[in-house]
């Protein structure tokens, strides 16, 4: 697996790919953000909008924007159908591939109800010098506070910090986060093609793509310097997305919330690190006690892996207790203790 993304990234053109379904009320804010972007070097920036069966005034607003936009605008329309985030996002990305042409370039995925920070392109392209896929940060904005969702997201941010204490990798950002959202993802068009694109899932297509990237041996960097703001609306477009989660919190509060158990996650994180080291050393037998699989089994997996990242992401199973979901307060207390231990061990 080639890890020379920086060289390819030096002068690559950019396609910002956006699926939109009935977003007439929100795309003007997106367009304002896009026109304010600082553009690195002399790159061409293409804005690629997939109108996904819109029945409102989205098409007219997009057409008006295209006439005076700061960037080249490409628009395609899909017929009205059952909402499918993965299908719509992939169509938007393929519009970006077509706009970039045979030379290819960088594809950035975002949402119609989002708006990027002014330095989004600078930060994201800088991150792509270190990795094949960049998952940028998502910052919710809205007229109402969402303290409960903030608390859940803070938990997962701390959990990812534990991951990088247990399993440090050289391509990770100094300031990182936990999000894996199609509202802020960037990768080269060649990488997107190799991964087969966003899967046709009603939701979760973004997490799947990022997981597939790791399993293929690509470096995934979660970089908090790359920021897209997104709305905290309750009437979303993807079934099972953020809007659904916010409505559930409004209705049920935190009492019904279950999150990943940090002990189960830590078991995996530690073995990801061990797997990389075993692969690099060519000593898979030493890894067998930590994972409970035979050396022959590990060798069979390793034969199909281009590098240690792919091996680690493919070979580590769920923990002995499974991947438990536990109440948030219990998870927070357990994670605080684990982080304290990991920080102390690192300082020792």
DRENLUM-739720 format. One record per residue (C-alpha): residue number from 1; x, y, z negated; residue in one letter. Coordinates in steps of 0.001 Angstrom, whole numbers. Example, Ala and Ser with C-alpha at 12.3 -4.5 7.8 and 13.67 -1.06 7.14 Angstrom:
2
+-----+---------+---------+---------+------+
!  nr !       X !       Y !       Z ! rest !
+-----+---------+---------+---------+------+
!   1 !   12300 !   -4500 !   -7800 !    A !
!   2 !   13670 !   -1060 !   -7140 !    S !
+-----+---------+---------+---------+------+
***
This chain:
348
+-----+---------+---------+---------+------+
!  nr !       X !       Y !       Z ! rest !
+-----+---------+---------+---------+------+
!   1 !       0 !       0 !       0 !    X !
!   2 !    1520 !    3306 !    1074 !    X !
!   3 !    1763 !    5939 !   -1614 !    X !
!   4 !    2891 !    8916 !     479 !    X !
!   5 !    -334 !   10883 !     274 !    X !
!   6 !    1537 !   14126 !    -317 !    X !
!   7 !    3179 !   14115 !    3092 !    X !
!   8 !    -100 !   13529 !    4927 !    X !
!   9 !   -1804 !   16133 !    2771 !    X !
!  10 !     597 !   18977 !    3523 !    X !
!  11 !   -1340 !   20437 !    6451 !    X !
!  12 !   -4495 !   18336 !    6639 !    X !
!  13 !   -7746 !   20033 !    7574 !    X !
!  14 !  -10678 !   19736 !    5208 !    X !
!  15 !  -14310 !   18663 !    5526 !    X !
!  16 !  -16675 !   19460 !    2652 !    X !
!  17 !  -19498 !   16930 !    2904 !    X !
!  18 !  -22892 !   17637 !    1357 !    X !
!  19 !  -26126 !   15623 !    1500 !    X !
!  20 !  -29224 !   17741 !     864 !    X !
!  21 !  -32848 !   16749 !     350 !    X !
!  22 !  -35288 !   19624 !    -198 !    X !
!  23 !  -32675 !   21929 !   -1716 !    X !
!  24 !  -33892 !   25275 !    -347 !    X !
!  25 !  -33881 !   26780 !   -3838 !    X !
!  26 !  -30289 !   25754 !   -4568 !    X !
!  27 !  -28184 !   25716 !   -1386 !    X !
!  28 !  -27755 !   29519 !   -1336 !    X !
!  29 !  -25707 !   29252 !   -4529 !    X !
!  30 !  -23652 !   26458 !   -2954 !    X !
!  31 !  -23033 !   28577 !     131 !    X !
!  32 !  -21927 !   31541 !   -1977 !    X !
!  33 !  -19432 !   29295 !   -3722 !    X !
!  34 !  -18138 !   27849 !    -467 !    X !
!  35 !  -17609 !   31284 !    1060 !    X !
!  36 !  -15644 !   32411 !   -2009 !    X !
!  37 !  -13201 !   29500 !   -1829 !    X !
!  38 !   -9530 !   30325 !   -1653 !    X !
!  39 !   -8154 !   28499 !    1391 !    X !
!  40 !   -4680 !   26971 !    1109 !    X !
!  41 !   -2417 !   27815 !    4047 !    X !
!  42 !   -3872 !   27882 !    7539 !    X !
!  43 !   -6165 !   24898 !    7181 !    X !
!  44 !   -9487 !   24651 !    8944 !    X !
!  45 !  -12409 !   24086 !    6596 !    X !
!  46 !  -15524 !   22365 !    7870 !    X !
!  47 !  -18801 !   22411 !    5932 !    X !
!  48 !  -20772 !   19293 !    6854 !    X !
!  49 !  -24408 !   19248 !    5781 !    X !
!  50 !  -26635 !   16203 !    6064 !    X !
!  51 !  -30292 !   17253 !    5840 !    X !
!  52 !  -31792 !   14100 !    4375 !    X !
!  53 !  -35431 !   14170 !    5422 !    X !
!  54 !  -36002 !   17730 !    4213 !    X !
!  55 !  -39600 !   18972 !    4243 !    X !
!  56 !  -38954 !   22407 !    2714 !    X !
!  57 !  -37089 !   25401 !    4149 !    X !
!  58 !  -33621 !   23861 !    3760 !    X !
!  59 !  -33062 !   23606 !    7525 !    X !
!  60 !  -33865 !   27268 !    8117 !    X !
!  61 !  -31620 !   28392 !    5250 !    X !
!  62 !  -28775 !   26211 !    6517 !    X !
!  63 !  -29178 !   27579 !   10045 !    X !
!  64 !  -29030 !   31146 !    8755 !    X !
!  65 !  -25919 !   30360 !    6736 !    X !
!  66 !  -24207 !   28731 !    9715 !    X !
!  67 !  -24526 !   31916 !   11771 !    X !
!  68 !  -22351 !   33944 !    9389 !    X !
!  69 !  -20447 !   31418 !    7299 !    X !
!  70 !  -16785 !   31813 !    6454 !    X !
!  71 !  -16205 !   28222 !    7594 !    X !
!  72 !  -17174 !   26026 !   10507 !    X !
!  73 !  -20582 !   24509 !    9779 !    X !
!  74 !  -21807 !   21160 !   11085 !    X !
!  75 !  -25386 !   20036 !   10496 !    X !
!  76 !  -27132 !   16717 !   11055 !    X !
!  77 !  -30663 !   15671 !   10167 !    X !
!  78 !  -31902 !   12273 !    9014 !    X !
!  79 !  -35560 !   11220 !    9082 !    X !
!  80 !  -37507 !   11119 !    5833 !    X !
!  81 !  -37111 !    7793 !    4057 !    X !
!  82 !  -36908 !    6329 !     574 !    X !
!  83 !  -34191 !    8293 !   -1251 !    X !
!  84 !  -30847 !    6517 !   -1268 !    X !
!  85 !  -27909 !    8512 !   -2563 !    X !
!  86 !  -25305 !    6163 !   -1138 !    X !
!  87 !  -26753 !    6216 !    2374 !    X !
!  88 !  -27138 !   10006 !    2391 !    X !
!  89 !  -23679 !   10624 !     986 !    X !
!  90 !  -22070 !    8260 !    3502 !    X !
!  91 !  -23853 !    9985 !    6383 !    X !
!  92 !  -22544 !   13327 !    5162 !    X !
!  93 !  -19023 !   11913 !    4950 !    X !
!  94 !  -19240 !   10487 !    8469 !    X !
!  95 !  -20304 !   13920 !    9683 !    X !
!  96 !  -17091 !   15133 !    8061 !    X !
!  97 !  -15066 !   12434 !    9815 !    X !
!  98 !  -16502 !   13537 !   13155 !    X !
!  99 !  -15775 !   17202 !   12397 !    X !
! 100 !  -12140 !   16443 !   11547 !    X !
! 101 !  -11660 !   14591 !   14815 !    X !
! 102 !   -9010 !   11989 !   15670 !    X !
! 103 !   -6296 !   13646 !   13592 !    X !
! 104 !   -8361 !   13115 !   10453 !    X !
! 105 !   -7914 !   15071 !    7256 !    X !
! 106 !   -9300 !   15382 !    3747 !    X !
! 107 !  -12921 !   14607 !    2918 !    X !
! 108 !  -14456 !   16302 !    -123 !    X !
! 109 !  -17842 !   15176 !   -1391 !    X !
! 110 !  -20097 !   17485 !   -3364 !    X !
! 111 !  -23783 !   18092 !   -4061 !    X !
! 112 !  -26262 !   20623 !   -2741 !    X !
! 113 !  -27115 !   21808 !   -6265 !    X !
! 114 !  -23463 !   22416 !   -7133 !    X !
! 115 !  -21021 !   25238 !   -6556 !    X !
! 116 !  -17229 !   24896 !   -6615 !    X !
! 117 !  -14747 !   26964 !   -8552 !    X !
! 118 !  -12887 !   29461 !   -6371 !    X !
! 119 !   -9649 !   27453 !   -6620 !    X !
! 120 !  -11337 !   24115 !   -5933 !    X !
! 121 !   -9466 !   23422 !   -2704 !    X !
! 122 !   -6093 !   24458 !   -4116 !    X !
! 123 !   -6522 !   22292 !   -7225 !    X !
! 124 !   -7919 !   19293 !   -5385 !    X !
! 125 !   -5366 !   19258 !   -2587 !    X !
! 126 !   -2577 !   19638 !   -5134 !    X !
! 127 !   -3975 !   16607 !   -6973 !    X !
! 128 !   -4044 !   14599 !   -3739 !    X !
! 129 !    -272 !   14895 !   -3571 !    X !
! 130 !    -165 !   12455 !   -6481 !    X !
! 131 !   -2986 !   10055 !   -5642 !    X !
! 132 !   -5113 !    8599 !   -2863 !    X !
! 133 !   -8414 !    9555 !   -4500 !    X !
! 134 !   -9139 !   12533 !   -6733 !    X !
! 135 !  -12175 !   12550 !   -8983 !    X !
! 136 !  -12623 !   16157 !  -10042 !    X !
! 137 !  -14414 !   17450 !  -13094 !    X !
! 138 !  -18123 !   18313 !  -13265 !    X !
! 139 !  -19296 !   21210 !  -15411 !    X !
! 140 !  -23010 !   21412 !  -16101 !    X !
! 141 !  -24590 !   24861 !  -16043 !    X !
! 142 !  -28144 !   25857 !  -16717 !    X !
! 143 !  -30483 !   28097 !  -18712 !    X !
! 144 !  -30833 !   25610 !  -21538 !    X !
! 145 !  -28309 !   23947 !  -23828 !    X !
! 146 !  -27816 !   20189 !  -23614 !    X !
! 147 !  -25980 !   19479 !  -26854 !    X !
! 148 !  -26914 !   15806 !  -26817 !    X !
! 149 !  -25568 !   15236 !  -23311 !    X !
! 150 !  -22499 !   17275 !  -24268 !    X !
! 151 !  -21936 !   14910 !  -27175 !    X !
! 152 !  -22200 !   11820 !  -24961 !    X !
! 153 !  -19821 !   13304 !  -22407 !    X !
! 154 !  -17369 !   14336 !  -25129 !    X !
! 155 !  -17363 !   10729 !  -26326 !    X !
! 156 !  -16512 !    9415 !  -22869 !    X !
! 157 !  -13847 !   12097 !  -22426 !    X !
! 158 !  -12180 !   10929 !  -25648 !    X !
! 159 !  -12549 !    7322 !  -24501 !    X !
! 160 !  -10683 !    8159 !  -21298 !    X !
! 161 !   -7991 !    9858 !  -23387 !    X !
! 162 !   -7629 !    6577 !  -25288 !    X !
! 163 !   -7312 !    4793 !  -21948 !    X !
! 164 !   -4348 !    6918 !  -20943 !    X !
! 165 !   -2701 !    6497 !  -24336 !    X !
! 166 !   -2997 !    2713 !  -24010 !    X !
! 167 !   -2381 !    2581 !  -20265 !    X !
! 168 !    -411 !    5632 !  -19085 !    X !
! 169 !      90 !    5964 !  -15327 !    X !
! 170 !    2359 !    8497 !  -13617 !    X !
! 171 !    -285 !    9758 !  -11197 !    X !
! 172 !   -2823 !   10825 !  -13816 !    X !
! 173 !   -3405 !   14530 !  -14465 !    X !
! 174 !   -2091 !   16184 !  -17609 !    X !
! 175 !   -5604 !   17520 !  -18224 !    X !
! 176 !   -8059 !   14779 !  -17379 !    X !
! 177 !  -11733 !   13859 !  -17846 !    X !
! 178 !  -14069 !   10885 !  -17597 !    X !
! 179 !  -16356 !   11759 !  -14674 !    X !
! 180 !  -16715 !    9582 !  -11593 !    X !
! 181 !  -19183 !   11689 !   -9636 !    X !
! 182 !  -19813 !   12168 !   -5932 !    X !
! 183 !  -20318 !   15836 !   -6771 !    X !
! 184 !  -16515 !   16150 !   -6830 !    X !
! 185 !  -14518 !   13478 !   -5012 !    X !
! 186 !  -11706 !   13911 !   -2501 !    X !
! 187 !   -9733 !   11471 !    -368 !    X !
! 188 !   -8205 !   11245 !    3077 !    X !
! 189 !  -10460 !   10135 !    5901 !    X !
! 190 !   -8188 !    7129 !    6491 !    X !
! 191 !   -8604 !    6038 !    2875 !    X !
! 192 !  -12369 !    6474 !    3102 !    X !
! 193 !  -12472 !    4285 !    6199 !    X !
! 194 !  -10305 !    1618 !    4570 !    X !
! 195 !  -12681 !    1482 !    1584 !    X !
! 196 !  -15749 !    1156 !    3794 !    X !
! 197 !  -17323 !    4360 !    2500 !    X !
! 198 !  -20028 !    4932 !     -80 !    X !
! 199 !  -22128 !    1819 !    -605 !    X !
! 200 !  -25872 !    2083 !     192 !    X !
! 201 !  -26912 !    2272 !   -3459 !    X !
! 202 !  -29786 !    4356 !   -4837 !    X !
! 203 !  -27381 !    5572 !   -7546 !    X !
! 204 !  -23920 !    4682 !   -8754 !    X !
! 205 !  -22421 !    4826 !   -5270 !    X !
! 206 !  -19762 !    7251 !   -6503 !    X !
! 207 !  -18559 !    5045 !   -9374 !    X !
! 208 !  -18509 !    2074 !   -6978 !    X !
! 209 !  -16282 !    3898 !   -4487 !    X !
! 210 !  -13847 !    4910 !   -7218 !    X !
! 211 !  -13781 !    1374 !   -8607 !    X !
! 212 !  -13221 !     -11 !   -5107 !    X !
! 213 !  -10301 !    2384 !   -4650 !    X !
! 214 !   -8551 !    1075 !   -7744 !    X !
! 215 !   -9184 !   -2540 !   -6789 !    X !
! 216 !   -7676 !   -1837 !   -3368 !    X !
! 217 !   -4516 !    -536 !   -5043 !    X !
! 218 !   -5119 !    3174 !   -4513 !    X !
! 219 !   -4123 !    5619 !   -7228 !    X !
! 220 !   -7159 !    7360 !   -8733 !    X !
! 221 !   -6536 !   10689 !  -10452 !    X !
! 222 !   -9171 !   12300 !  -12680 !    X !
! 223 !   -8084 !   15907 !  -12610 !    X !
! 224 !   -9812 !   18519 !  -14779 !    X !
! 225 !   -8241 !   21348 !  -12747 !    X !
! 226 !  -10588 !   20489 !   -9863 !    X !
! 227 !  -13976 !   21879 !  -10910 !    X !
! 228 !  -17444 !   21824 !   -9412 !    X !
! 229 !  -20291 !   23370 !  -11377 !    X !
! 230 !  -23598 !   21542 !  -11180 !    X !
! 231 !  -27133 !   22239 !  -12302 !    X !
! 232 !  -28668 !   20652 !  -15378 !    X !
! 233 !  -31999 !   20144 !  -13664 !    X !
! 234 !  -34472 !   17486 !  -14784 !    X !
! 235 !  -35940 !   16831 !  -11328 !    X !
! 236 !  -33086 !   15173 !   -9483 !    X !
! 237 !  -32797 !   13523 !   -6095 !    X !
! 238 !  -31091 !   10247 !   -7048 !    X !
! 239 !  -32924 !    7622 !   -9046 !    X !
! 240 !  -30972 !    6889 !  -12209 !    X !
! 241 !  -28795 !    9988 !  -11892 !    X !
! 242 !  -28007 !   12831 !  -14284 !    X !
! 243 !  -31506 !   14312 !  -14104 !    X !
! 244 !  -32958 !   10977 !  -15226 !    X !
! 245 !  -30540 !   10827 !  -18157 !    X !
! 246 !  -31364 !   14384 !  -19228 !    X !
! 247 !  -35113 !   13677 !  -19127 !    X !
! 248 !  -34576 !   10576 !  -21266 !    X !
! 249 !  -32622 !   12606 !  -23812 !    X !
! 250 !  -35358 !   15247 !  -23871 !    X !
! 251 !  -37923 !   12537 !  -24523 !    X !
! 252 !  -36106 !   10142 !  -26844 !    X !
! 253 !  -33146 !   12030 !  -28284 !    X !
! 254 !  -29919 !   10252 !  -29177 !    X !
! 255 !  -31627 !    7481 !  -31128 !    X !
! 256 !  -32005 !    5317 !  -28028 !    X !
! 257 !  -28572 !    6065 !  -26565 !    X !
! 258 !  -26080 !    3216 !  -26287 !    X !
! 259 !  -22516 !    3745 !  -25101 !    X !
! 260 !  -19552 !    1526 !  -24280 !    X !
! 261 !  -17932 !     -13 !  -27361 !    X !
! 262 !  -14417 !    1443 !  -27635 !    X !
! 263 !  -12942 !   -1827 !  -28901 !    X !
! 264 !  -14041 !   -3658 !  -25757 !    X !
! 265 !  -12740 !    -851 !  -23570 !    X !
! 266 !   -9405 !    -775 !  -25410 !    X !
! 267 !   -9006 !   -4523 !  -24909 !    X !
! 268 !   -9220 !   -3918 !  -21164 !    X !
! 269 !   -7012 !    -814 !  -21188 !    X !
! 270 !   -4180 !   -2574 !  -22985 !    X !
! 271 !   -4334 !   -5487 !  -20584 !    X !
! 272 !   -4367 !   -3211 !  -17557 !    X !
! 273 !   -1021 !   -1889 !  -18776 !    X !
! 274 !     318 !   -5402 !  -19403 !    X !
! 275 !    -877 !   -6555 !  -15975 !    X !
! 276 !     982 !   -3762 !  -14198 !    X !
! 277 !    4187 !   -4554 !  -16027 !    X !
! 278 !    3888 !   -8287 !  -15353 !    X !
! 279 !    3258 !   -7670 !  -11653 !    X !
! 280 !    6228 !   -5295 !  -11373 !    X !
! 281 !    8519 !   -7763 !  -13166 !    X !
! 282 !    7254 !  -10755 !  -11181 !    X !
! 283 !    6633 !  -12501 !  -14494 !    X !
! 284 !    2957 !  -13436 !  -14450 !    X !
! 285 !    3439 !  -16344 !  -16859 !    X !
! 286 !    4202 !  -13931 !  -19696 !    X !
! 287 !     801 !  -12312 !  -19146 !    X !
! 288 !   -1248 !  -15473 !  -19573 !    X !
! 289 !   -1552 !  -15418 !  -23397 !    X !
! 290 !   -2931 !  -11864 !  -23325 !    X !
! 291 !   -5647 !  -12635 !  -20834 !    X !
! 292 !   -6515 !  -16307 !  -21290 !    X !
! 293 !   -6072 !  -17229 !  -17632 !    X !
! 294 !   -3602 !  -19721 !  -16202 !    X !
! 295 !    -432 !  -18674 !  -14418 !    X !
! 296 !   -1709 !  -20366 !  -11259 !    X !
! 297 !   -4889 !  -18320 !  -11374 !    X !
! 298 !   -2914 !  -15100 !  -11843 !    X !
! 299 !    -599 !  -16041 !   -8987 !    X !
! 300 !   -3607 !  -16578 !   -6722 !    X !
! 301 !   -4927 !  -13113 !   -7526 !    X !
! 302 !   -1496 !  -11507 !   -7167 !    X !
! 303 !   -1005 !  -12925 !   -3663 !    X !
! 304 !   -3902 !  -10794 !   -2422 !    X !
! 305 !   -2833 !   -7603 !   -4212 !    X !
! 306 !    -700 !   -4946 !   -2513 !    X !
! 307 !     572 !   -3541 !   -5811 !    X !
! 308 !     269 !   -3612 !   -9575 !    X !
! 309 !   -2699 !   -1239 !   -9655 !    X !
! 310 !   -4791 !   -3579 !   -7518 !    X !
! 311 !   -3679 !   -6541 !   -9625 !    X !
! 312 !   -4576 !   -4834 !  -12898 !    X !
! 313 !   -7974 !   -3693 !  -11658 !    X !
! 314 !   -8855 !   -7120 !  -10255 !    X !
! 315 !   -7478 !   -9575 !  -12767 !    X !
! 316 !   -8493 !   -8172 !  -16161 !    X !
! 317 !  -11868 !   -9644 !  -17192 !    X !
! 318 !  -14355 !   -8449 !  -19770 !    X !
! 319 !  -13225 !   -8735 !  -23363 !    X !
! 320 !  -13862 !  -11689 !  -25668 !    X !
! 321 !  -16927 !   -9927 !  -27106 !    X !
! 322 !  -18230 !   -8924 !  -23680 !    X !
! 323 !  -18740 !   -5259 !  -22822 !    X !
! 324 !  -20995 !   -4231 !  -25664 !    X !
! 325 !  -23229 !   -1167 !  -25802 !    X !
! 326 !  -23506 !     309 !  -29279 !    X !
! 327 !  -25141 !    3364 !  -30912 !    X !
! 328 !  -23254 !    6588 !  -30308 !    X !
! 329 !  -22424 !    7388 !  -33981 !    X !
! 330 !  -20835 !    3958 !  -34476 !    X !
! 331 !  -18855 !    4324 !  -31263 !    X !
! 332 !  -17672 !    7814 !  -32236 !    X !
! 333 !  -16390 !    6656 !  -35637 !    X !
! 334 !  -14619 !    3653 !  -34160 !    X !
! 335 !  -13066 !    5699 !  -31370 !    X !
! 336 !  -11800 !    8364 !  -33789 !    X !
! 337 !   -9917 !    5683 !  -35716 !    X !
! 338 !   -8507 !    4121 !  -32572 !    X !
! 339 !   -7307 !    7475 !  -31252 !    X !
! 340 !   -5649 !    8285 !  -34556 !    X !
! 341 !   -3838 !    4932 !  -34543 !    X !
! 342 !   -2773 !    5281 !  -30897 !    X !
! 343 !   -1521 !    8828 !  -31405 !    X !
! 344 !     442 !    7833 !  -34496 !    X !
! 345 !    1975 !    4850 !  -32718 !    X !
! 346 !    3028 !    7028 !  -29794 !    X !
! 347 !    4646 !    9563 !  -32127 !    X !
! 348 !    6515 !    6905 !  -34111 !    X !
+-----+---------+---------+---------+------+
***
